[in-house]
Amino acid sequence: MSNLIAFYRSSIGKKILMSITGLFLCTFLVEHLVGNLLLFKEDGGRAYEAYTELLVHNPVIRFIEIFLFAGLIIHAFLGVVVWWKNRTSRSHDYVEFRLKDNTPLSSRITIWSGSVVFIFLVIHLNSFFVPSRLTDSNVPLYDLVAQAFQSPLYDGFYIIALILLGYHLKHGFQSGFQTLGLLNKKYSTLVEVFGIIFWLVIPFLFACMPLYFLLIHKLGPSAMTLGVN
């Protein structure tokens, strides 16, 4: 136990835990995207509702969700701790010089992009997860999604958050592999390719969803009863 505490207290220990939780959350992005692509199917939401029902009634998925929430909290907490420790351990002039001249933008704004994404996730969960899983709402999740994405304000915030998520992943994906000692010459190209998928392709596909419901999809009668004009 003392060794685990010493590992956590060390700088490299915190970074390794951040890398593990961050890469674990990346796997969730893939699963979440694959399921949400069913939103584009013009079947009145039947395929998407069948998918969400499968998640709700699958005990394995419910168990994994606990780890997802725990991983998100741990990743966010450690990110703030490491950022604050780095900030307070260097002089102001040194930080200004090093960050502006020797690091990419995605690295410099990691704490801020992560903060906005975290706020977005709280709003996102409150919009969809809470009413569909934690309340007695009888409104189909597909209709909740269609209603929410009829708001240009919500869509704008959603897309901005996804852009910042892309920046966050652009730095974090390769950084995670590097911290774990898995970024070497043999696999660097493969990591870069997968990195592009995570920081560019996945956020882009997620961003297509609000635009689809705002500009293309026509609301059905059930969604109209939710107060969407």
Residue pairs with C-beta under 8 A, 6 or more apart in sequence:
6 13
7 13
8 14
8 17
11 82
11 85
12 179
14 78
14 81
14 82
15 82
15 179
16 179
16 180
17 74
17 78
18 75
18 78
18 79
18 82
18 176
18 179
19 175
19 176
19 177
19 179
19 180
20 176
20 180
21 71
21 72
21 74
21 75
21 78
22 75
22 172
22 173
22 176
23 173
23 176
23 177
24 67
24 68
24 71
25 68
25 71
25 72
25 75
26 169
26 173
26 198
28 68
29 198
29 202
30 202
33 202
33 205
33 206
35 48
35 51
35 52
35 55
36 48
36 206
36 209
37 205
38 47
38 48
38 51
39 45
39 48
39 142
39 145
39 209
39 212
39 213
40 208
40 209
40 212
41 47
41 48
44 142
44 220
45 140
45 142
45 143
45 146
45 220
48 141
48 142
48 145
49 140
49 141
49 142
52 132
52 141
52 142
54 61
55 61
56 132
56 133
72 118
72 121
76 114
76 118
79 110
79 111
79 114
80 111
83 110
83 111
87 95
90 98
99 107
99 108
100 108
104 170
104 171
105 167
106 113
106 167
106 168
106 170
106 171
107 171
107 175
109 164
109 167
110 167
110 168
110 171
110 172
112 164
113 164
113 165
113 167
113 168
114 168
116 160
116 161
116 164
117 161
117 164
117 165
117 168
119 161
120 157
120 158
120 161
120 165
123 157
124 158
127 144
127 148
127 154
128 141
128 144
128 145
128 148
131 137
131 139
131 144
132 139
132 141
132 144
137 144
139 222
139 226
140 222
143 220
143 222
143 223
143 226
144 226
145 209
145 213
146 213
146 217
146 219
146 220
146 223
146 228
147 219
147 223
147 226
147 227
147 228
148 154
149 155
149 158
149 209
149 210
149 212
149 213
149 214
150 213
150 214
150 219
150 228
152 214
154 210
155 210
155 211
155 214
158 207
158 210
159 207
159 210
159 211
162 203
162 204
162 206
162 207
163 203
163 207
165 203
166 199
166 200
166 203
167 199
168 199
169 195
169 198
169 199
169 202
169 203
170 195
170 199
173 191
173 194
173 195
173 198
173 199
174 183
174 191
174 192
174 195
177 183
177 187
177 191
182 191
183 191
219 228
